[in-house]
């Protein structure tokens, strides 16, 4: 059995934790809106149903991964991480450059609350079903990203359990803080977290894709740290470049 290296385990677990933190904050915002607007019973019912669906998905995918040849698994993981990582990194760069607006949990909470209130005034007795469905969808949709990221960063080196622990820790942290303050976690630096997670996932994506294609990386697993540094520098340089390009386009009369 291959010994896990800290420079592989730590970024993988950290990526799972930070990615889960972002997704759980978004799901919690909707569940909180459901609970405060339509009552906690449908909010909890929908959330628990969503968690059951996610647990069944993990229980199904986990054993199935053991049947996939290692190089195909590494290639699939690498491509999946690249898709997630580049999407998160792109959005974080565009938001940091003020090209697209920052995600506002307080605004999302207000919008969800207003929508649930309108649904309540229209549907009457069906409100509980609507509220539970809203909570269910939030947990499942945001949770799916967590599940795939945990599987992606954990399956290649036997890190599924540590990555899962990182995800569960993020869930516990958000729930503890959210229930204590009883309001949306609007102060969470979501864009900065997405920037960091995008870098980590992209770096791992390049590494696993290369492993799946049979590339013998110089330095072995240590090359992951090099990829992280490269994407960090590239991301930081992309922010002012994107801001300048957007400014030129706004002032271009054509």
N, C-alpha and C positions, 0 to 999 in steps of 0.2 A: 504493500500500500504506500502510495506516494505521500511524503511528509509535506504538510502544508507550510508555506512560507508566509511570514508576516506581511511581506510587501505584496503578496497576492490576496491574502485573507482580509487584511485591514481595508484596502480600497473597496473590495467586493462587499464586505459587510457595511462599510460606510455608505456606499452607493445605494444599497438596499434600504438602509435606515433613512437617508435623506430623501430618496425618491418616495418612500412610503410616507414620510412626514408631509411632503407636499400634497400627495393625493388624499391622505386622511384629513388634512385641514379642509380641503375642498368638500369632501364627503360630509364632514362634521358640520360645515356651514349649512348644508341643505337639511340634514337631520335636525339640527338645532332650530331651523326655521319651521320645520314640520312640528316639532315638539312644542314650541312656544306659541304657535298659531292654532294648531288643530288638536293639541294634546299629546302627551308622551306615549300613550298606549299604541296608537298607530305608528308613531315614529320608531318605537322599539320593535314592534311586530315586523315592520318593513326591514329594519336594520338586521334583525336576527335572521330573517328569511334570506337576505342577501349574503350574510356570512355563511349560512348553510350551503348556498350555491357555490360560493368560493371555496369552501372546505372540500366539497365534493369534486370540484375541478382539480384542486391540488392533489387529492387522494387518487384521482384518475391519471393525472399527468406524471406524478412522481414515479410510480413503478414502470410506466411506459418508457420513460427515458432510459432505463437500464437496458432495454432491448435494442436501442439504437447504437450502431457502430460509433466509436469514439470520434473519428474524424468527421463523420457526418453531423454528429451532435455539436462538435466544436464549430463547424461551418455555419450550421443553423443558428447557434447561439450568437456567433459573431455578427451575422447579418441582422438578427433581431436587435442586438445591442446598438448596432450602427443606426438602425432606423429610429429607435427610441432616442439615442444620444444626440444625433444630429438634429432631430426635430426639437428637442428640448433646448439645445444650444442655440439653434437658429432663433427660436422665440425669445430666449433670454437676451441675445444680442440685440434684436430688434426693439425689445422693450427698454433695454438700457440706453439705446440710441434714441429713444422717444419716438420711434417710427410707429409702433403700435402701443396702445395704452397698457399700463400695468394692471395686473389682475387685482381687483378690489374685493376682498371678502365681505366687507361691510355693505358694499353695493349689491353684491350677489345675494347676501342675506336679505336685504330690503326687497329686492326683486322677487325672490322666492316667496317671501312672506306675503307680498302683495298678490302674487299669483294664487297662492293657496287661499288667501282671504276671498278673492273673487270666485274661486271654485266653490268655496263654502257657501257663498251667498246664492250661487246658481244651483248647486246640486243637493243641498240639504242633507238627507240621510246618507248620501253616497260619499260624504266628505271623508269618513274614516278610510274607505277604500282608496280614494284619491291620495290622501296623505300617506298611507302605508306604501302605496306604489311609488310615490316620490322618494321616500326614504330608501326603498328597495333598489330603485334605479341608481340612486346616488352611491350606495354602498357597492353594488355590483360593477357599475361602470368605472368608478375610481379604483375599486379593488382589483379589477382585471389587470390594470396596468401594474399594480403592485405585485400580483401573482406572476406575471410574465417576467418582470424585472428580477424578482427573487429567483425564479427558475433559471433565468439567463445568466445572472452573475454567480449563481451557486452550483449549477450543474457541471461545469467544466472541470472543477478541481475538488469535487466532493464537499462543496460549501453550502449545500442546500439548508442544512440545519443552522449554521451560523447566520446565513442570510435571512432565514426565516425569523430567527431571534431578533435580528436588527429591525425587521419589519414589524414584529409584534411590539418591540420596545417603542417604536415610533407611534404605533396605535395607542399604546398605554399612555405615552407622554401627552399626546394631543387630547385624549379623553380626560385625563386628569386635570390638565390646565383648563380645557373647555368647560368641564363641569364645575370647576372652581369659580371661574369668572362668569360663566353662564352667558357668554356672548361670543360672536365670531372672533377668531384669532387674526384680526386685521393687521397686527403688528409683526407677524411672522414675515421675515425677509424672503418672500417666496421666489422672487426673481433671482436673487443671489443664490438660493438653494438650487433652483433649476439650472443656473449657470454651472455650478459646481457638479451637479449630477450629470448634466449633459457632457461635461468634460470627462468624467469618470467612465460613463457608459460608452462614449465614443472611443476612449483609449482601450477599454476592454474589448470593444467590438473589433477594432483593428487587430488586436492581439489574437483573439479567438478565430477570426477569419483566416489569418495567416497560419495558425495552428491547423485549422481544418484543411487548408490547401497544402500542408506539408512544409511550410517555411520554417527553417531552423533559425529562430531569432537570435542575434548576437547578444550574449549576456543572459539568455534564458528568460525567466520570469521578470528579471530586473528591467527589461525593456519596457514593461508597463509604465514604470515611473517616468521613463523618457517620453513615452506617448502622452502621458498626463501633462508634462511640462510643455510639450509642443502645442497641444490643444489649448492649454491655458494661455500661452503667449499669443497664439493665433486668435483666440476669442477676445482677449483684451485689446488687441490691435484692431479687431474687426469693428468694435463699438464706435470709435471716432471715425473710422472710414465709412461706416454705414451712415453715421450722422451727417458727415460731409456730403455724401452722395445724395441723401434725402434733401439736404438744404439746397444743393445745386438744382435738383429737379423742381423744387418749389419756386425757385427764382428764375427758372428757365421759361421765357415767354412762349417757347414752342410747345 
